[in-house]
Amino acid sequence: MGINDFPYQNIRAATAQLEQQGFNVNWSPDPVAPTVRLSRGDDRYTLRANELINLYLSGQLGEPGLSRFKDGPAHQT
């Protein structure tokens, strides 16, 4: 299932909402398993496109909804 199988309006709206919350949003180019990587400060999150849409549609986009997708703090050297 590719990103084209998801309603564009939901993806655009979810991406815009995350950007308004201060997240950097990066989509993977993988058409089979599209994922989105989010970052804000030291926090990193990775989730599949369908998980992002489900959070958006359920009104849980942001914290604490994203907490189960947290990668952990980024370590700078």
PyMOL Python script that loads the backbone (N, CA, C, O; Angstrom):
from pymol import cmd

cmd.read_pdbstr("""\
ATOM      1  N   MET A   1       0.856  -1.169   0.000  1.00  0.00           N
ATOM      2  CA  MET A   1       0.000   0.000   0.000  1.00  0.00           C
ATOM      3  C   MET A   1       0.903   1.234   0.000  1.00  0.00           C
ATOM      4  O   MET A   1       1.760   1.375   0.873  1.00  0.00           O
ATOM      5  N   GLY A   2       0.722   2.097  -0.943  1.00  0.00           N
ATOM      6  CA  GLY A   2       1.554   3.277  -1.056  1.00  0.00           C
ATOM      7  C   GLY A   2       0.883   4.519  -0.500  1.00  0.00           C
ATOM      8  O   GLY A   2      -0.296   4.516  -0.143  1.00  0.00           O
ATOM      9  N   ILE A   3       1.663   5.566  -0.439  1.00  0.00           N
ATOM     10  CA  ILE A   3       1.127   6.820   0.087  1.00  0.00           C
ATOM     11  C   ILE A   3      -0.021   7.331  -0.786  1.00  0.00           C
ATOM     12  O   ILE A   3      -0.892   8.055  -0.304  1.00  0.00           O
ATOM     13  N   ASN A   4      -0.023   6.960  -2.050  1.00  0.00           N
ATOM     14  CA  ASN A   4      -1.091   7.397  -2.948  1.00  0.00           C
ATOM     15  C   ASN A   4      -2.429   6.762  -2.601  1.00  0.00           C
ATOM     16  O   ASN A   4      -3.470   7.233  -3.059  1.00  0.00           O
ATOM     17  N   ASP A   5      -2.420   5.696  -1.796  1.00  0.00           N
ATOM     18  CA  ASP A   5      -3.652   5.037  -1.402  1.00  0.00           C
ATOM     19  C   ASP A   5      -4.352   5.741  -0.247  1.00  0.00           C
ATOM     20  O   ASP A   5      -5.492   5.409   0.079  1.00  0.00           O
ATOM     21  N   PHE A   6      -3.696   6.693   0.366  1.00  0.00           N
ATOM     22  CA  PHE A   6      -4.286   7.428   1.478  1.00  0.00           C
ATOM     23  C   PHE A   6      -4.861   8.732   0.962  1.00  0.00           C
ATOM     24  O   PHE A   6      -4.333   9.314   0.015  1.00  0.00           O
ATOM     25  N   PRO A   7      -5.933   9.193   1.574  1.00  0.00           N
ATOM     26  CA  PRO A   7      -6.506  10.472   1.144  1.00  0.00           C
ATOM     27  C   PRO A   7      -5.487  11.600   1.314  1.00  0.00           C
ATOM     28  O   PRO A   7      -4.997  11.863   2.412  1.00  0.00           O
ATOM     29  N   TYR A   8      -5.188  12.251   0.200  1.00  0.00           N
ATOM     30  CA  TYR A   8      -4.210  13.339   0.233  1.00  0.00           C
ATOM     31  C   TYR A   8      -4.597  14.416   1.231  1.00  0.00           C
ATOM     32  O   TYR A   8      -3.736  14.965   1.919  1.00  0.00           O
ATOM     33  N   GLN A   9      -5.872  14.720   1.314  1.00  0.00           N
ATOM     34  CA  GLN A   9      -6.275  15.809   2.207  1.00  0.00           C
ATOM     35  C   GLN A   9      -5.938  15.496   3.655  1.00  0.00           C
ATOM     36  O   GLN A   9      -5.548  16.401   4.393  1.00  0.00           O
ATOM     37  N   ASN A  10      -6.073  14.252   4.088  1.00  0.00           N
ATOM     38  CA  ASN A  10      -5.721  13.892   5.468  1.00  0.00           C
ATOM     39  C   ASN A  10      -4.219  13.966   5.705  1.00  0.00           C
ATOM     40  O   ASN A  10      -3.775  14.415   6.762  1.00  0.00           O
ATOM     41  N   ILE A  11      -3.438  13.528   4.727  1.00  0.00           N
ATOM     42  CA  ILE A  11      -1.985  13.579   4.863  1.00  0.00           C
ATOM     43  C   ILE A  11      -1.516  15.020   4.900  1.00  0.00           C
ATOM     44  O   ILE A  11      -0.678  15.382   5.726  1.00  0.00           O
ATOM     45  N   ARG A  12      -2.046  15.836   4.020  1.00  0.00           N
ATOM     46  CA  ARG A  12      -1.655  17.251   4.008  1.00  0.00           C
ATOM     47  C   ARG A  12      -2.059  17.936   5.310  1.00  0.00           C
ATOM     48  O   ARG A  12      -1.283  18.703   5.879  1.00  0.00           O
ATOM     49  N   ALA A  13      -3.262  17.658   5.773  1.00  0.00           N
ATOM     50  CA  ALA A  13      -3.744  18.283   7.013  1.00  0.00           C
ATOM     51  C   ALA A  13      -2.929  17.810   8.216  1.00  0.00           C
ATOM     52  O   ALA A  13      -2.572  18.618   9.074  1.00  0.00           O
ATOM     53  N   ALA A  14      -2.632  16.523   8.288  1.00  0.00           N
ATOM     54  CA  ALA A  14      -1.843  15.993   9.406  1.00  0.00           C
ATOM     55  C   ALA A  14      -0.434  16.575   9.383  1.00  0.00           C
ATOM     56  O   ALA A  14       0.103  16.950  10.425  1.00  0.00           O
ATOM     57  N   THR A  15       0.163  16.650   8.194  1.00  0.00           N
ATOM     58  CA  THR A  15       1.509  17.218   8.070  1.00  0.00           C
ATOM     59  C   THR A  15       1.507  18.680   8.503  1.00  0.00           C
ATOM     60  O   THR A  15       2.395  19.109   9.241  1.00  0.00           O
ATOM     61  N   ALA A  16       0.524  19.442   8.054  1.00  0.00           N
ATOM     62  CA  ALA A  16       0.431  20.857   8.425  1.00  0.00           C
ATOM     63  C   ALA A  16       0.252  21.020   9.927  1.00  0.00           C
ATOM     64  O   ALA A  16       0.855  21.906  10.531  1.00  0.00           O
ATOM     65  N   GLN A  17      -0.574  20.172  10.533  1.00  0.00           N
ATOM     66  CA  GLN A  17      -0.804  20.258  11.978  1.00  0.00           C
ATOM     67  C   GLN A  17       0.480  19.976  12.745  1.00  0.00           C
ATOM     68  O   GLN A  17       0.787  20.662  13.720  1.00  0.00           O
ATOM     69  N   LEU A  18       1.230  18.969  12.308  1.00  0.00           N
ATOM     70  CA  LEU A  18       2.493  18.649  12.976  1.00  0.00           C
ATOM     71  C   LEU A  18       3.498  19.786  12.822  1.00  0.00           C
ATOM     72  O   LEU A  18       4.200  20.130  13.772  1.00  0.00           O
ATOM     73  N   GLU A  19       3.566  20.368  11.631  1.00  0.00           N
ATOM     74  CA  GLU A  19       4.487  21.481  11.408  1.00  0.00           C
ATOM     75  C   GLU A  19       4.104  22.680  12.278  1.00  0.00           C
ATOM     76  O   GLU A  19       4.979  23.389  12.775  1.00  0.00           O
ATOM     77  N   GLN A  20       2.808  22.907  12.465  1.00  0.00           N
ATOM     78  CA  GLN A  20       2.361  23.985  13.340  1.00  0.00           C
ATOM     79  C   GLN A  20       2.756  23.722  14.787  1.00  0.00           C
ATOM     80  O   GLN A  20       2.949  24.660  15.562  1.00  0.00           O
ATOM     81  N   GLN A  21       2.877  22.449  15.153  1.00  0.00           N
ATOM     82  CA  GLN A  21       3.291  22.077  16.506  1.00  0.00           C
ATOM     83  C   GLN A  21       4.812  22.098  16.656  1.00  0.00           C
ATOM     84  O   GLN A  21       5.334  21.776  17.723  1.00  0.00           O
ATOM     85  N   GLY A  22       5.526  22.474  15.589  1.00  0.00           N
ATOM     86  CA  GLY A  22       6.974  22.594  15.652  1.00  0.00           C
ATOM     87  C   GLY A  22       7.752  21.365  15.229  1.00  0.00           C
ATOM     88  O   GLY A  22       8.963  21.301  15.444  1.00  0.00           O
ATOM     89  N   PHE A  23       7.079  20.379  14.627  1.00  0.00           N
ATOM     90  CA  PHE A  23       7.766  19.173  14.184  1.00  0.00           C
ATOM     91  C   PHE A  23       8.366  19.366  12.794  1.00  0.00           C
ATOM     92  O   PHE A  23       7.787  20.045  11.946  1.00  0.00           O
ATOM     93  N   ASN A  24       9.529  18.765  12.572  1.00  0.00           N
ATOM     94  CA  ASN A  24      10.063  18.583  11.230  1.00  0.00           C
ATOM     95  C   ASN A  24       9.477  17.268  10.747  1.00  0.00           C
ATOM     96  O   ASN A  24       9.555  16.260  11.448  1.00  0.00           O
ATOM     97  N   VAL A  25       8.891  17.267   9.560  1.00  0.00           N
ATOM     98  CA  VAL A  25       8.204  16.096   9.028  1.00  0.00           C
ATOM     99  C   VAL A  25       8.927  15.624   7.768  1.00  0.00           C
ATOM    100  O   VAL A  25       9.088  16.386   6.815  1.00  0.00           O
ATOM    101  N   ASN A  26       9.361  14.365   7.771  1.00  0.00           N
ATOM    102  CA  ASN A  26      10.058  13.786   6.621  1.00  0.00           C
ATOM    103  C   ASN A  26       9.414  12.465   6.242  1.00  0.00           C
ATOM    104  O   ASN A  26       9.379  11.525   7.036  1.00  0.00           O
ATOM    105  N   TRP A  27       8.907  12.406   5.022  1.00  0.00           N
ATOM    106  CA  TRP A  27       8.284  11.185   4.517  1.00  0.00           C
ATOM    107  C   TRP A  27       9.319  10.323   3.830  1.00  0.00           C
ATOM    108  O   TRP A  27      10.207  10.836   3.149  1.00  0.00           O
ATOM    109  N   SER A  28       9.210   9.004   4.005  1.00  0.00           N
ATOM    110  CA  SER A  28      10.092   8.079   3.305  1.00  0.00           C
ATOM    111  C   SER A  28       9.614   7.964   1.864  1.00  0.00           C
ATOM    112  O   SER A  28       8.424   8.128   1.593  1.00  0.00           O
ATOM    113  N   PRO A  29      10.523   7.685   0.939  1.00  0.00           N
ATOM    114  CA  PRO A  29      10.134   7.528  -0.456  1.00  0.00           C
ATOM    115  C   PRO A  29       9.624   6.122  -0.783  1.00  0.00           C
ATOM    116  O   PRO A  29       9.329   5.834  -1.942  1.00  0.00           O
ATOM    117  N   ASP A  30       9.517   5.254   0.204  1.00  0.00           N
ATOM    118  CA  ASP A  30       9.124   3.859  -0.024  1.00  0.00           C
ATOM    119  C   ASP A  30       7.644   3.769  -0.378  1.00  0.00           C
ATOM    120  O   ASP A  30       6.796   4.061   0.465  1.00  0.00           O
ATOM    121  N   PRO A  31       7.311   3.367  -1.620  1.00  0.00           N
ATOM    122  CA  PRO A  31       5.899   3.286  -2.011  1.00  0.00           C
ATOM    123  C   PRO A  31       5.166   2.094  -1.389  1.00  0.00           C
ATOM    124  O   PRO A  31       3.936   2.081  -1.351  1.00  0.00           O
ATOM    125  N   VAL A  32       5.898   1.109  -0.908  1.00  0.00           N
ATOM    126  CA  VAL A  32       5.274  -0.086  -0.339  1.00  0.00           C
ATOM    127  C   VAL A  32       4.941   0.120   1.135  1.00  0.00           C
ATOM    128  O   VAL A  32       3.873  -0.284   1.595  1.00  0.00           O
ATOM    129  N   ALA A  33       5.838   0.737   1.862  1.00  0.00           N
ATOM    130  CA  ALA A  33       5.636   0.937   3.296  1.00  0.00           C
ATOM    131  C   ALA A  33       5.990   2.371   3.656  1.00  0.00           C
ATOM    132  O   ALA A  33       7.026   2.613   4.276  1.00  0.00           O
ATOM    133  N   PRO A  34       5.144   3.327   3.277  1.00  0.00           N
ATOM    134  CA  PRO A  34       5.472   4.720   3.581  1.00  0.00           C
ATOM    135  C   PRO A  34       5.508   4.973   5.081  1.00  0.00           C
ATOM    136  O   PRO A  34       4.602   4.589   5.821  1.00  0.00           O
ATOM    137  N   THR A  35       6.569   5.624   5.501  1.00  0.00           N
ATOM    138  CA  THR A  35       6.705   5.983   6.905  1.00  0.00           C
ATOM    139  C   THR A  35       7.018   7.470   6.991  1.00  0.00           C
ATOM    140  O   THR A  35       7.481   8.092   6.035  1.00  0.00           O
ATOM    141  N   VAL A  36       6.754   8.002   8.148  1.00  0.00           N
ATOM    142  CA  VAL A  36       7.062   9.404   8.401  1.00  0.00           C
ATOM    143  C   VAL A  36       7.960   9.467   9.620  1.00  0.00           C
ATOM    144  O   VAL A  36       7.725   8.792  10.622  1.00  0.00           O
ATOM    145  N   ARG A  37       8.989  10.288   9.517  1.00  0.00           N
ATOM    146  CA  ARG A  37       9.889  10.538  10.635  1.00  0.00           C
ATOM    147  C   ARG A  37       9.641  11.954  11.102  1.00  0.00           C
ATOM    148  O   ARG A  37       9.661  12.900  10.315  1.00  0.00           O
ATOM    149  N   LEU A  38       9.410  12.083  12.385  1.00  0.00           N
ATOM    150  CA  LEU A  38       9.138  13.380  12.984  1.00  0.00           C
ATOM    151  C   LEU A  38      10.260  13.712  13.949  1.00  0.00           C
ATOM    152  O   LEU A  38      10.801  12.831  14.617  1.00  0.00           O
ATOM    153  N   SER A  39      10.602  14.976  14.017  1.00  0.00           N
ATOM    154  CA  SER A  39      11.581  15.407  15.004  1.00  0.00           C
ATOM    155  C   SER A  39      11.194  16.786  15.515  1.00  0.00           C
ATOM    156  O   SER A  39      10.676  17.634  14.787  1.00  0.00           O
ATOM    157  N   ARG A  40      11.468  16.967  16.784  1.00  0.00           N
ATOM    158  CA  ARG A  40      11.249  18.266  17.433  1.00  0.00           C
ATOM    159  C   ARG A  40      12.191  18.294  18.624  1.00  0.00           C
ATOM    160  O   ARG A  40      12.052  17.513  19.565  1.00  0.00           O
ATOM    161  N   GLY A  41      13.153  19.209  18.567  1.00  0.00           N
ATOM    162  CA  GLY A  41      14.170  19.230  19.616  1.00  0.00           C
ATOM    163  C   GLY A  41      14.939  17.921  19.604  1.00  0.00           C
ATOM    164  O   GLY A  41      15.425  17.495  18.557  1.00  0.00           O
ATOM    165  N   ASP A  42      15.050  17.287  20.751  1.00  0.00           N
ATOM    166  CA  ASP A  42      15.741  16.003  20.845  1.00  0.00           C
ATOM    167  C   ASP A  42      14.824  14.810  20.642  1.00  0.00           C
ATOM    168  O   ASP A  42      15.289  13.670  20.654  1.00  0.00           O
ATOM    169  N   ASP A  43      13.547  15.044  20.459  1.00  0.00           N
ATOM    170  CA  ASP A  43      12.589  13.953  20.316  1.00  0.00           C
ATOM    171  C   ASP A  43      12.465  13.510  18.860  1.00  0.00           C
ATOM    172  O   ASP A  43      12.402  14.335  17.948  1.00  0.00           O
ATOM    173  N   ARG A  44      12.433  12.202  18.661  1.00  0.00           N
ATOM    174  CA  ARG A  44      12.303  11.592  17.341  1.00  0.00           C
ATOM    175  C   ARG A  44      11.189  10.555  17.386  1.00  0.00           C
ATOM    176  O   ARG A  44      11.042   9.822  18.363  1.00  0.00           O
ATOM    177  N   TYR A  45      10.416  10.509  16.322  1.00  0.00           N
ATOM    178  CA  TYR A  45       9.312   9.562  16.217  1.00  0.00           C
ATOM    179  C   TYR A  45       9.330   8.965  14.817  1.00  0.00           C
ATOM    180  O   TYR A  45       9.680   9.641  13.850  1.00  0.00           O
ATOM    181  N   THR A  46       8.949   7.690  14.714  1.00  0.00           N
ATOM    182  CA  THR A  46       8.821   7.028  13.425  1.00  0.00           C
ATOM    183  C   THR A  46       7.514   6.257  13.431  1.00  0.00           C
ATOM    184  O   THR A  46       7.259   5.450  14.325  1.00  0.00           O
ATOM    185  N   LEU A  47       6.688   6.514  12.425  1.00  0.00           N
ATOM    186  CA  LEU A  47       5.438   5.771  12.323  1.00  0.00           C
ATOM    187  C   LEU A  47       5.043   5.612  10.870  1.00  0.00           C
ATOM    188  O   LEU A  47       5.499   6.348   9.995  1.00  0.00           O
ATOM    189  N   ARG A  48       4.188   4.637  10.635  1.00  0.00           N
ATOM    190  CA  ARG A  48       3.696   4.371   9.290  1.00  0.00           C
ATOM    191  C   ARG A  48       2.613   5.381   8.940  1.00  0.00           C
ATOM    192  O   ARG A  48       1.993   5.984   9.816  1.00  0.00           O
ATOM    193  N   ALA A  49       2.401   5.550   7.653  1.00  0.00           N
ATOM    194  CA  ALA A  49       1.421   6.527   7.180  1.00  0.00           C
ATOM    195  C   ALA A  49       0.033   6.253   7.746  1.00  0.00           C
ATOM    196  O   ALA A  49      -0.665   7.184   8.146  1.00  0.00           O
ATOM    197  N   ASN A  50      -0.373   4.991   7.785  1.00  0.00           N
ATOM    198  CA  ASN A  50      -1.712   4.688   8.294  1.00  0.00           C
ATOM    199  C   ASN A  50      -1.832   5.009   9.787  1.00  0.00           C
ATOM    200  O   ASN A  50      -2.905   5.396  10.252  1.00  0.00           O
ATOM    201  N   GLU A  51      -0.743   4.852  10.535  1.00  0.00           N
ATOM    202  CA  GLU A  51      -0.768   5.204  11.961  1.00  0.00           C
ATOM    203  C   GLU A  51      -0.905   6.715  12.132  1.00  0.00           C
ATOM    204  O   GLU A  51      -1.619   7.183  13.019  1.00  0.00           O
ATOM    205  N   LEU A  52      -0.224   7.468  11.286  1.00  0.00           N
ATOM    206  CA  LEU A  52      -0.332   8.928  11.331  1.00  0.00           C
ATOM    207  C   LEU A  52      -1.763   9.363  11.036  1.00  0.00           C
ATOM    208  O   LEU A  52      -2.316  10.211  11.737  1.00  0.00           O
ATOM    209  N   ILE A  53      -2.351   8.792  10.015  1.00  0.00           N
ATOM    210  CA  ILE A  53      -3.731   9.145   9.638  1.00  0.00           C
ATOM    211  C   ILE A  53      -4.695   8.772  10.765  1.00  0.00           C
ATOM    212  O   ILE A  53      -5.603   9.541  11.081  1.00  0.00           O
ATOM    213  N   ASN A  54      -4.507   7.608  11.366  1.00  0.00           N
ATOM    214  CA  ASN A  54      -5.386   7.210  12.474  1.00  0.00           C
ATOM    215  C   ASN A  54      -5.289   8.182  13.644  1.00  0.00           C
ATOM    216  O   ASN A  54      -6.307   8.537  14.239  1.00  0.00           O
ATOM    217  N   LEU A  55      -4.073   8.616  13.980  1.00  0.00           N
ATOM    218  CA  LEU A  55      -3.911   9.601  15.056  1.00  0.00           C
ATOM    219  C   LEU A  55      -4.596  10.914  14.680  1.00  0.00           C
ATOM    220  O   LEU A  55      -5.270  11.532  15.503  1.00  0.00           O
ATOM    221  N   TYR A  56      -4.416  11.328  13.431  1.00  0.00           N
ATOM    222  CA  TYR A  56      -5.018  12.584  12.973  1.00  0.00           C
ATOM    223  C   TYR A  56      -6.550  12.512  13.049  1.00  0.00           C
ATOM    224  O   TYR A  56      -7.195  13.418  13.577  1.00  0.00           O
ATOM    225  N   LEU A  57      -7.115  11.437  12.522  1.00  0.00           N
ATOM    226  CA  LEU A  57      -8.579  11.311  12.477  1.00  0.00           C
ATOM    227  C   LEU A  57      -9.194  11.148  13.862  1.00  0.00           C
ATOM    228  O   LEU A  57     -10.351  11.509  14.075  1.00  0.00           O
ATOM    229  N   SER A  58      -8.421  10.602  14.808  1.00  0.00           N
ATOM    230  CA  SER A  58      -8.941  10.411  16.164  1.00  0.00           C
ATOM    231  C   SER A  58      -8.654  11.623  17.062  1.00  0.00           C
ATOM    232  O   SER A  58      -9.007  11.619  18.241  1.00  0.00           O
ATOM    233  N   GLY A  59      -8.016  12.651  16.505  1.00  0.00           N
ATOM    234  CA  GLY A  59      -7.727  13.846  17.289  1.00  0.00           C
ATOM    235  C   GLY A  59      -6.584  13.675  18.273  1.00  0.00           C
ATOM    236  O   GLY A  59      -6.478  14.442  19.230  1.00  0.00           O
ATOM    237  N   GLN A  60      -5.717  12.677  18.055  1.00  0.00           N
ATOM    238  CA  GLN A  60      -4.624  12.395  18.990  1.00  0.00           C
ATOM    239  C   GLN A  60      -3.257  12.748  18.425  1.00  0.00           C
ATOM    240  O   GLN A  60      -2.236  12.300  18.947  1.00  0.00           O
ATOM    241  N   LEU A  61      -3.228  13.547  17.364  1.00  0.00           N
ATOM    242  CA  LEU A  61      -1.956  13.905  16.746  1.00  0.00           C
ATOM    243  C   LEU A  61      -1.216  14.894  17.629  1.00  0.00           C
ATOM    244  O   LEU A  61      -1.719  15.985  17.897  1.00  0.00           O
ATOM    245  N   GLY A  62      -0.047  14.531  18.076  1.00  0.00           N
ATOM    246  CA  GLY A  62       0.732  15.318  19.032  1.00  0.00           C
ATOM    247  C   GLY A  62       0.951  14.480  20.275  1.00  0.00           C
ATOM    248  O   GLY A  62       0.728  13.270  20.260  1.00  0.00           O
ATOM    249  N   GLU A  63       1.379  15.107  21.334  1.00  0.00           N
ATOM    250  CA  GLU A  63       1.561  14.382  22.597  1.00  0.00           C
ATOM    251  C   GLU A  63       0.236  14.370  23.345  1.00  0.00           C
ATOM    252  O   GLU A  63      -0.452  15.391  23.330  1.00  0.00           O
ATOM    253  N   PRO A  64      -0.164  13.296  23.991  1.00  0.00           N
ATOM    254  CA  PRO A  64       0.592  12.065  24.214  1.00  0.00           C
ATOM    255  C   PRO A  64       0.382  11.011  23.130  1.00  0.00           C
ATOM    256  O   PRO A  64       0.961   9.929  23.224  1.00  0.00           O
ATOM    257  N   GLY A  65      -0.421  11.287  22.110  1.00  0.00           N
ATOM    258  CA  GLY A  65      -0.706  10.295  21.078  1.00  0.00           C
ATOM    259  C   GLY A  65       0.520   9.741  20.384  1.00  0.00           C
ATOM    260  O   GLY A  65       0.559   8.562  20.032  1.00  0.00           O
ATOM    261  N   LEU A  66       1.518  10.578  20.187  1.00  0.00           N
ATOM    262  CA  LEU A  66       2.739  10.130  19.510  1.00  0.00           C
ATOM    263  C   LEU A  66       3.690   9.365  20.412  1.00  0.00           C
ATOM    264  O   LEU A  66       4.641   8.758  19.917  1.00  0.00           O
ATOM    265  N   SER A  67       3.469   9.373  21.703  1.00  0.00           N
ATOM    266  CA  SER A  67       4.452   8.828  22.647  1.00  0.00           C
ATOM    267  C   SER A  67       4.804   7.366  22.367  1.00  0.00           C
ATOM    268  O   SER A  67       5.947   6.969  22.594  1.00  0.00           O
ATOM    269  N   ARG A  68       3.878   6.565  21.891  1.00  0.00           N
ATOM    270  CA  ARG A  68       4.203   5.154  21.654  1.00  0.00           C
ATOM    271  C   ARG A  68       5.081   4.949  20.421  1.00  0.00           C
ATOM    272  O   ARG A  68       5.581   3.847  20.191  1.00  0.00           O
ATOM    273  N   PHE A  69       5.273   6.014  19.621  1.00  0.00           N
ATOM    274  CA  PHE A  69       6.110   5.926  18.432  1.00  0.00           C
ATOM    275  C   PHE A  69       7.472   6.594  18.632  1.00  0.00           C
ATOM    276  O   PHE A  69       8.238   6.754  17.682  1.00  0.00           O
ATOM    277  N   LYS A  70       7.762   6.975  19.856  1.00  0.00           N
ATOM    278  CA  LYS A  70       8.977   7.723  20.146  1.00  0.00           C
ATOM    279  C   LYS A  70      10.207   6.840  20.002  1.00  0.00           C
ATOM    280  O   LYS A  70      10.263   5.728  20.526  1.00  0.00           O
ATOM    281  N   ASP A  71      11.191   7.367  19.277  1.00  0.00           N
ATOM    282  CA  ASP A  71      12.457   6.655  19.076  1.00  0.00           C
ATOM    283  C   ASP A  71      13.415   6.881  20.229  1.00  0.00           C
ATOM    284  O   ASP A  71      14.325   6.081  20.447  1.00  0.00           O
ATOM    285  N   GLY A  72      13.224   7.952  20.961  1.00  0.00           N
ATOM    286  CA  GLY A  72      14.151   8.296  22.031  1.00  0.00           C
ATOM    287  C   GLY A  72      14.927   9.542  21.654  1.00  0.00           C
ATOM    288  O   GLY A  72      14.858  10.006  20.516  1.00  0.00           O
ATOM    289  N   PRO A  73      15.661  10.077  22.604  1.00  0.00           N
ATOM    290  CA  PRO A  73      16.392  11.313  22.342  1.00  0.00           C
ATOM    291  C   PRO A  73      17.524  11.104  21.344  1.00  0.00           C
ATOM    292  O   PRO A  73      18.161  10.051  21.319  1.00  0.00           O
ATOM    293  N   ALA A  74      17.758  12.093  20.546  1.00  0.00           N
ATOM    294  CA  ALA A  74      18.883  12.060  19.616  1.00  0.00           C
ATOM    295  C   ALA A  74      20.141  12.424  20.388  1.00  0.00           C
ATOM    296  O   ALA A  74      20.124  13.319  21.233  1.00  0.00           O
ATOM    297  N   HIS A  75      21.203  11.745  20.100  1.00  0.00           N
ATOM    298  CA  HIS A  75      22.453  12.014  20.792  1.00  0.00           C
ATOM    299  C   HIS A  75      23.391  12.751  19.844  1.00  0.00           C
ATOM    300  O   HIS A  75      23.726  12.254  18.769  1.00  0.00           O
ATOM    301  N   GLN A  76      23.798  13.912  20.250  1.00  0.00           N
ATOM    302  CA  GLN A  76      24.703  14.701  19.423  1.00  0.00           C
ATOM    303  C   GLN A  76      26.127  14.489  19.910  1.00  0.00           C
ATOM    304  O   GLN A  76      26.393  14.443  21.111  1.00  0.00           O
ATOM    305  N   THR A  77      27.026  14.362  18.961  1.00  0.00           N
ATOM    306  CA  THR A  77      28.433  14.182  19.346  1.00  0.00           C
ATOM    307  C   THR A  77      29.241  15.375  18.935  1.00  0.00           C
ATOM    308  O   THR A  77      30.449  15.414  19.171  1.00  0.00           O
TER     309      THR A  77
END
""", "prot")
cmd.dss("prot")
cmd.show_as("cartoon", "prot")
cmd.util.cbc("prot")
cmd.orient("prot")
